């Protein structure tokens, strides 16, 4: 019997339209900010679009629509 492998990816590296569940954060300072914005471990996030030239991204987290800076998106790990 095979055990399913958990694939984890940073939100910043996800493709547009990708959806996943927040596994954890890589930066404690950003984690405090993201948690206060309503992005908690277990929250479902969908990447809607990106800003041009490597800027931030626009996401839907449960029923919230949020714009995140690149540093904030890099600290979110999805599974």
C-alpha positions as CSV (number, residue, x, y, z in Angstrom):
1,X,0.0,0.0,0.0
2,X,1.4,3.4,-1.1
3,X,1.5,6.3,1.3
4,X,0.4,9.6,-0.5
5,X,3.2,12.1,-0.6
6,X,2.4,15.6,0.7
7,X,3.6,18.2,-1.8
8,X,4.3,21.6,-0.4
9,X,4.9,24.7,-2.4
10,X,5.4,28.4,-1.6
11,X,2.5,30.5,-2.7
12,X,4.9,32.8,-4.7
13,X,5.9,29.8,-6.9
14,X,2.4,28.5,-7.6
15,X,0.7,28.9,-11.0
16,X,-2.2,31.3,-11.5
17,X,-5.4,29.5,-10.6
18,X,-3.6,27.1,-8.2
19,X,-5.5,26.4,-5.0
20,X,-4.2,24.9,-1.8
21,X,-4.4,24.8,1.9
22,X,-2.0,26.8,4.1
23,X,0.4,24.4,5.8
24,X,2.7,26.7,7.6
25,X,4.7,30.0,7.4
26,X,8.4,30.3,6.9
27,X,8.8,33.7,8.5
28,X,7.5,34.4,12.0
29,X,7.2,38.2,11.6
30,X,5.2,37.7,8.4
31,X,3.1,35.0,10.1
32,X,1.9,37.4,12.7
33,X,0.9,39.9,10.0
34,X,-0.8,37.2,7.8
35,X,-2.7,35.7,10.8
36,X,-4.0,39.2,11.7
37,X,-5.2,39.5,8.0
38,X,-7.1,36.2,8.4
39,X,-4.7,33.8,6.7
40,X,-4.4,31.0,9.2
41,X,-3.0,27.5,8.8
42,X,-5.8,25.4,7.2
43,X,-7.1,28.3,5.2
44,X,-7.8,27.6,1.5
45,X,-6.1,30.0,-0.8
46,X,-6.5,30.4,-4.6
47,X,-4.0,32.5,-6.6
48,X,-6.1,34.8,-8.8
49,X,-3.4,37.0,-10.5
50,X,0.0,38.5,-10.2
51,X,1.3,42.0,-10.5
52,X,3.7,42.6,-13.4
53,X,7.5,42.6,-13.1
54,X,7.7,40.3,-10.1
55,X,5.4,42.3,-7.8
56,X,2.8,41.0,-5.4
57,X,-0.2,38.8,-6.1
58,X,-4.0,38.8,-5.6
59,X,-5.5,35.9,-3.8
60,X,-8.8,34.6,-2.5
61,X,-8.5,33.2,1.1
62,X,-11.7,31.5,2.0
63,X,-14.1,34.4,1.4
64,X,-11.5,37.2,1.6
65,X,-9.9,38.9,-1.4
66,X,-6.4,40.1,-0.5
67,X,-3.4,41.7,-2.3
68,X,-0.1,40.3,-0.9
69,X,3.4,41.6,-1.3
70,X,6.0,39.2,-2.7
71,X,7.6,38.8,0.7
72,X,4.3,37.9,2.3
73,X,3.5,35.4,-0.5
74,X,7.0,33.8,-0.2
75,X,6.4,33.1,3.5
76,X,3.1,31.1,2.9
77,X,3.6,27.3,2.3
78,X,0.7,25.5,0.6
79,X,0.0,21.8,0.6
